[in-house]
Amino acid sequence: MEVRAAGGSAPRRGSARNRELLALIPVALLLTIGFAAVFAQNDSQLGNLSLSYGLYFLAVCLATHIYIRIRLPDADPYLFPLMALLTAIGLVMIYRLDAELARDLARDQANWFVLGLVLFAVVVHVLRDYSVLERYRYTIALTGIGLLLAPRLPFLGEQVNGAYLGIRIGPVGFQPVELAKLCIVVFLASYLREHRELLVVGARRILGVTLPPLKHFGPLLVVWGASMFMLIFIRDLGSSLMFFAAFLALLYVATGRLSFITIGLAMFMAGAWVVYSTVSHVADRVDIWLDPYQDPSGAGYQVLQSMFAQADGGLLGEGFARSMVVIPGSSGDGFLPAAHTDLIYSLIVSELGLYGGAAVICIYLLVAARGFKIAMMANDGFSKLLATGLTTVFAFQAFVIIGGVTRVIPLTGVTLPLVSYGGSSILANFILLALLLLVSDRARREARRGGPAPPAGVWS
């Protein structure tokens, strides 16, 4: 049942923040239980360390909650607990891996989580009026394209499994595509907000197909095409899919023209065929997806091990630290390549079963539902499009990696948001969270002050 303010226009801000606080407590409890299960299995005893980890995690989340309560009192009350839950799952699964390296990775991931929350607070403070982003959309777009190009720079970029994903400056490594996706979304949201009426009014039907006017659609295609070219140039196909999904989602929300989406899908199919025919790296990924048994000890090894690990989990899973999934360099009989990054969902299904894997998917679906509801509640075009684009890239990134490890689509190298190991992904997703909560706070504040009421639903 929804709790409305006296005017009946929006939920009371105190009620929303209290729900956020209450939701963080079971998240910390689940993290404590997860670490306790890992310690009990590995060391055959329970100590106070798991409780200390849980209290530390809860303290960090409570500090962030207090900051949100002060700065964004009307923001969505469920997004932060849901993202904290995903982070907690990732911390437990990474720490569970049977190697000293895994413990170091889990500690690094926890540090990135804290740094991500600090960056979240900085973004909220600096971009209190996030509409300022519209004035710098071309600068932001060029910054995004520059970030995509950075991994191909000599003595700076790093190649991993055939893709140019990261850059390294001294001991610090970074994947710039994680921030580039936010830049491109901001540009698309800003440009479409300003030109959406011209795209609709000036559209013409040619041979039964409605085409947008090239004069206003051209600059959009140039920037989008440049970003796509760079992604092919660095061979990061998973991110290419995310950019394309965000482009189509924003175009449809801005114009409401299904024909534009049809044209976009046709362009994608044609481009996919060209890339498949000319880029050997892409062709190999597709061939392995279709038949991983053609090279079971080579190119198909990762996909096959992922399938076997998930099959071993059954419905209920083997339990924390009980499966034979380990990372390179550790002792044990089992082996799952990149279990802490690309294939962490396979590790989850192996240890928590089909039910555990489905629960993780449901968390991502809940995040997407909250994000799209924020877009529906927003009263201005830029806010609607920004929330839609941010939610789309987050949800589609989860689909790309989960679909890859379950062989729904070819396996790509993107990370599972907030669960896989990776500081770049953590930082980018907490910037994304900050932007979504800024949009949500403005929309709910306007509704509480007498603006349009938010749409009725299960959650308020």
C-alpha positions in Angstrom: 0.0 0.0 0.0 1.4 3.4 -1.0 1.9 6.1 1.6 0.9 9.5 0.2 1.5 13.0 1.6 -1.3 15.1 2.8 -1.9 16.5 -0.7 -2.1 13.0 -2.1 0.6 13.8 -4.7 3.6 11.8 -3.6 5.0 9.5 -0.9 6.3 11.2 2.3 10.1 11.6 2.1 10.7 10.3 5.6 8.8 7.1 4.8 10.9 6.5 1.7 14.2 7.0 3.5 13.1 4.7 6.3 12.3 2.0 3.8 15.8 2.4 2.3 17.3 2.1 5.8 15.4 -1.0 6.6 16.3 -2.6 3.2 20.1 -2.1 4.0 19.9 -4.2 7.1 19.1 -7.6 5.4 21.7 -6.8 2.7 24.4 -6.6 5.4 23.0 -9.7 7.1 23.2 -11.7 3.8 26.8 -10.6 3.4 27.7 -11.7 6.9 26.0 -15.1 6.4 27.8 -15.5 3.1 31.2 -14.9 4.6 30.4 -17.1 7.5 29.5 -20.0 5.2 32.8 -19.5 3.3 34.8 -19.5 6.5 33.0 -22.5 7.8 33.7 -24.5 4.7 37.3 -23.4 4.2 38.5 -23.3 7.8 36.0 -25.7 9.4 35.3 -23.1 12.1 33.4 -19.8 12.6 35.0 -16.7 14.0 34.2 -13.0 14.4 35.7 -12.0 11.1 32.5 -12.5 9.1 30.6 -10.4 11.6 33.3 -7.7 11.4 32.9 -7.7 7.6 29.2 -7.4 7.8 29.3 -4.6 10.3 31.9 -2.7 8.2 29.7 -3.1 5.1 26.7 -1.9 7.0 28.5 1.1 8.4 29.6 2.2 4.9 26.1 1.8 3.6 24.6 3.7 6.6 27.0 6.6 6.0 25.8 6.7 2.3 22.2 6.4 3.4 22.6 9.4 5.8 24.1 11.4 2.9 21.2 10.5 0.6 18.8 11.4 3.4 20.3 14.8 3.7 21.0 15.6 0.0 18.4 13.6 -1.9 15.5 13.2 0.6 12.9 12.4 -2.1 15.0 10.0 -4.2 14.0 6.4 -5.0 14.3 4.3 -1.8 15.1 1.0 -3.4 17.9 1.6 -6.0 20.8 1.9 -3.5 19.8 -1.2 -1.4 19.5 -3.2 -4.6 22.9 -2.1 -5.9 24.4 -2.7 -2.5 23.0 -6.2 -2.6 24.6 -6.9 -5.9 27.9 -5.6 -4.6 27.6 -7.9 -1.5 27.0 -10.9 -3.7 30.0 -10.1 -5.7 32.3 -9.6 -2.7 31.3 -13.0 -1.2 31.7 -14.9 -4.5 35.1 -13.4 -5.2 36.3 -14.0 -1.7 35.1 -17.6 -1.9 37.5 -18.5 -4.8 40.1 -20.9 -3.4 43.3 -18.9 -3.8 45.3 -16.1 -2.0 44.9 -14.1 -5.2 41.1 -14.2 -4.7 41.3 -12.8 -1.2 43.4 -9.9 -2.6 40.8 -9.4 -5.3 38.0 -9.3 -2.8 39.9 -6.8 -0.7 40.5 -4.6 -3.8 36.8 -4.9 -4.7 35.8 -3.7 -1.3 38.1 -0.7 -1.6 36.6 0.1 -5.0 33.2 -0.1 -3.5 34.1 2.5 -0.9 35.7 4.7 -3.5 32.6 4.3 -5.7 30.5 5.6 -2.8 32.8 8.5 -2.4 32.5 9.3 -6.1 28.8 8.9 -5.8 28.7 11.6 -3.2 30.9 13.9 -5.3 28.7 13.5 -8.3 25.6 14.3 -6.3 27.2 17.4 -4.8 28.6 18.7 -8.1 25.6 17.9 -10.3 22.8 18.9 -8.0 21.4 20.7 -11.1 22.2 17.9 -13.6 20.5 19.8 -16.5 23.9 21.6 -16.9 25.0 18.5 -18.8 22.8 19.5 -21.7 24.9 22.6 -22.4 28.1 20.5 -22.8 26.7 17.6 -24.8 29.2 17.8 -27.7 32.1 18.1 -25.3 30.8 15.1 -23.4 30.3 13.2 -26.6 33.9 13.9 -27.8 35.2 12.9 -24.3 33.3 9.6 -24.7 34.8 8.9 -28.1 38.2 9.8 -26.8 37.8 7.3 -24.0 36.9 4.6 -26.5 40.0 5.3 -28.5 42.4 5.4 -25.6 43.0 1.6 -25.4 44.5 1.6 -28.9 47.1 4.3 -28.0 50.7 2.9 -28.0 52.3 2.3 -24.7 49.0 2.9 -23.0 46.4 0.4 -24.1 46.1 -3.3 -23.1 44.9 -6.1 -25.1 42.9 -8.9 -23.4 41.6 -11.9 -25.3 41.8 -10.1 -28.6 40.0 -6.9 -27.4 41.6 -3.6 -26.5 39.7 -2.9 -23.3 42.0 -1.2 -20.8 44.7 1.4 -20.3 47.4 1.3 -17.8 49.3 4.2 -16.2 52.0 2.9 -13.9 50.4 0.4 -11.5 46.8 1.6 -12.2 44.7 -0.1 -14.8 41.4 1.2 -16.1 38.7 0.3 -18.6 37.6 3.7 -20.1 34.6 2.2 -22.0 32.7 2.0 -18.6 32.8 5.8 -18.4 32.4 6.3 -22.2 29.0 4.6 -22.1 27.7 7.3 -19.7 29.1 10.1 -21.9 27.3 8.7 -25.0 24.0 8.3 -23.1 24.2 11.9 -21.8 24.8 13.1 -25.4 21.9 11.0 -26.9 19.5 12.1 -24.2 20.4 15.8 -24.7 20.3 15.8 -28.5 17.1 13.8 -28.8 15.4 16.0 -26.2 16.1 19.1 -28.4 15.4 17.5 -31.8 12.7 14.9 -31.2 9.9 17.0 -32.5 11.8 17.8 -35.7 12.6 14.1 -36.1 8.9 13.3 -36.0 7.3 16.3 -37.8 9.9 16.2 -40.6 9.7 12.5 -41.2 8.8 11.3 -44.7 7.4 8.0 -46.0 9.5 6.5 -48.8 8.5 3.1 -50.2 6.2 2.6 -47.2 8.9 3.3 -44.7 9.0 6.4 -42.5 12.4 8.0 -42.6 13.6 10.8 -40.3 15.0 14.0 -41.9 18.7 13.6 -42.5 19.3 17.2 -41.6 18.5 16.6 -37.9 19.2 12.9 -37.8 22.6 13.2 -39.4 24.6 14.6 -36.5 23.1 12.0 -34.2 24.2 9.2 -36.6 27.6 10.7 -36.9 28.4 10.6 -33.2 26.7 7.2 -32.7 28.5 5.8 -35.8 31.8 7.1 -34.5 31.3 5.4 -31.2 30.3 2.2 -32.9 33.4 2.4 -35.2 35.6 2.9 -32.2 34.1 -0.1 -30.4 34.7 -2.3 -33.4 38.2 -0.8 -33.7 38.9 -1.9 -30.1 37.0 -5.1 -30.6 34.8 -4.7 -27.6 31.6 -6.2 -29.0 29.7 -6.4 -25.7 29.9 -2.7 -25.2 28.9 -2.2 -28.9 25.7 -4.1 -28.1 25.0 -1.9 -25.1 25.5 1.3 -27.1 23.2 0.1 -29.8 20.5 -0.9 -27.3 20.7 2.5 -25.6 20.5 4.2 -29.0 17.4 2.3 -30.0 15.7 2.7 -26.6 16.2 6.4 -26.5 15.2 6.9 -30.1 11.9 5.1 -29.5 11.1 6.9 -26.3 11.9 10.2 -27.9 9.9 9.7 -31.1 7.5 6.9 -30.5 8.1 5.7 -34.1 8.4 2.0 -34.4 9.6 2.4 -38.0 12.8 4.1 -36.7 13.5 1.1 -34.6 12.9 -1.2 -37.6 15.5 0.8 -39.6 17.9 0.6 -36.7 17.6 -3.1 -36.4 18.1 -3.5 -40.2 21.2 -1.4 -39.9 22.4 -3.6 -37.1 21.8 -6.8 -39.0 23.7 -5.5 -42.0 26.6 -4.2 -39.9 26.7 -7.5 -37.9 27.0 -9.5 -41.1 29.8 -7.2 -42.4 31.7 -7.4 -39.2 31.3 -11.2 -39.0 32.6 -11.5 -42.5 35.6 -9.2 -42.1 36.7 -9.4 -38.5 38.2 -12.8 -37.5 37.8 -12.1 -33.8 34.1 -11.7 -34.2 33.7 -14.7 -36.5 35.6 -16.9 -34.0 33.3 -15.8 -31.1 30.2 -16.6 -33.2 31.5 -20.0 -34.4 32.4 -21.0 -30.8 28.9 -19.9 -29.7 27.3 -22.1 -32.3 29.5 -25.1 -31.7 31.9 -25.0 -28.7 32.8 -28.7 -29.2 34.7 -27.9 -32.4 37.7 -26.9 -30.2 36.9 -28.1 -26.7 40.5 -27.7 -25.4 41.1 -24.3 -27.1 38.7 -21.6 -28.1 35.6 -23.5 -26.8 37.1 -24.4 -23.4 35.8 -21.3 -21.6 32.2 -21.8 -22.9 32.2 -25.5 -22.1 33.5 -25.1 -18.6 30.9 -22.5 -18.0 28.2 -24.9 -19.1 29.5 -27.7 -17.0 29.8 -25.5 -13.9 26.2 -24.4 -14.2 25.0 -28.0 -14.8 26.8 -29.1 -11.6 24.8 -26.6 -9.6 21.4 -28.2 -10.3 18.4 -26.4 -8.7 19.8 -25.7 -5.2 23.6 -25.5 -5.9 26.6 -27.1 -4.2 26.8 -24.5 -1.5 29.3 -21.7 -0.8 32.9 -22.8 -1.4 31.8 -26.4 -2.1 31.9 -26.5 -5.9 35.1 -27.4 -7.7 35.3 -24.0 -9.4 38.6 -22.2 -8.8 40.7 -19.5 -10.4 44.1 -19.9 -12.2 47.0 -20.4 -9.8 45.0 -22.1 -7.0 45.0 -25.6 -5.8 42.1 -27.9 -6.6 40.7 -30.2 -9.3 38.3 -27.9 -10.9 39.0 -24.9 -13.2 36.8 -22.1 -14.5 38.6 -19.5 -16.5 38.0 -15.9 -15.5 35.6 -17.0 -12.7 36.0 -13.6 -10.9 35.1 -11.6 -14.1 33.5 -12.9 -17.2 32.1 -16.2 -15.8 31.1 -15.1 -12.3 27.5 -15.9 -13.1 28.5 -19.5 -13.8 30.1 -19.6 -10.4 26.9 -18.3 -8.8 24.8 -20.9 -10.5 27.3 -23.6 -9.6 27.2 -22.8 -5.9 23.7 -21.4 -5.4 21.9 -23.4 -8.1 19.3 -22.3 -10.7 17.3 -20.7 -7.9 20.3 -18.5 -6.9 21.0 -17.6 -10.5 17.4 -16.7 -11.1 17.4 -14.6 -7.9 20.4 -12.6 -9.2 18.5 -12.0 -12.5 15.5 -10.8 -10.5 17.6 -8.2 -8.7 18.7 -6.8 -12.1 15.1 -6.8 -13.2 14.1 -4.9 -10.1 16.8 -2.3 -10.7 15.6 -1.9 -14.3 12.0 -1.6 -13.1 13.0 1.2 -10.6 15.0 2.9 -13.3 12.2 2.9 -15.8 9.7 4.1 -13.2 12.0 7.0 -12.5 11.9 7.8 -16.2 8.1 7.7 -16.2 7.9 10.0 -13.2 10.3 12.7 -14.6 8.5 15.8 -15.9 11.0 17.0 -18.5 12.3 15.4 -21.6 16.0 15.3 -20.8 15.3 13.7 -17.4 13.1 11.0 -19.0 15.6 10.2 -21.7 18.6 10.3 -19.3 17.0 7.8 -16.9 15.9 5.6 -19.8 19.3 5.5 -21.3 21.1 4.9 -18.0 18.7 2.1 -17.1 19.0 0.5 -20.5 22.8 0.3 -20.5 22.8 -1.1 -17.0 20.2 -3.8 -17.7 21.5 -4.7 -21.1 25.0 -5.1 -19.8 23.7 -7.7 -17.4 21.8 -9.4 -20.2 24.9 -9.5 -22.5 27.1 -11.3 -20.0 24.4 -13.6 -18.6 23.2 -14.4 -22.1 26.8 -15.1 -23.1 27.6 -17.6 -20.3 24.3 -19.4 -20.9 24.8 -19.5 -24.7 21.8 -17.3 -25.5 24.2 -15.0 -27.4 27.9 -15.2 -28.2 30.1 -14.7 -25.1 31.6 -11.2 -24.8 34.0 -9.7 -22.4 31.8 -7.2 -20.4 31.5 -7.5 -16.7 28.4 -8.4 -14.7 27.5 -5.0 -13.1 28.7 -4.7 -9.5 29.1 -8.4 -9.2 32.2 -9.1 -11.4 35.6 -7.9 -10.2 36.5 -4.6 -11.7 37.1 -1.1 -10.3 36.1 0.7 -13.5 32.7 -1.0 -13.5 32.1 -0.2 -9.8 32.9 3.5 -10.3 30.9 3.9 -13.4 27.8 2.2 -12.0 27.9 4.4 -8.9 28.0 7.5 -11.1 25.1 6.0 -12.9 23.3 5.5 -9.6 24.0 9.1 -8.6 22.4 10.4 -11.9 19.4 8.2 -11.5 18.8 9.3 -7.9 19.2 12.9 -8.9 16.5 12.5 -11.5 14.3 10.7 -9.0 14.7 13.3 -6.3 13.7 16.1 -8.6 10.7 14.2 -10.0 9.4 13.2 -6.6 10.0 16.6 -5.1 8.1 18.3 -7.9 5.2 15.8 -7.4 5.2 16.4 -3.7 4.9 20.2 -4.2 1.9 19.8 -6.4 3.1 18.6 -9.7 1.8 15.6 -11.6 1.5 12.6 -9.3 3.7 9.6 -10.0 2.0 6.6 -11.7 0.3 4.2 -9.4 2.1 0.9 -8.9 3.1 -1.7 -6.4 6.0 0.4 -5.1 5.8 4.0 -4.3 
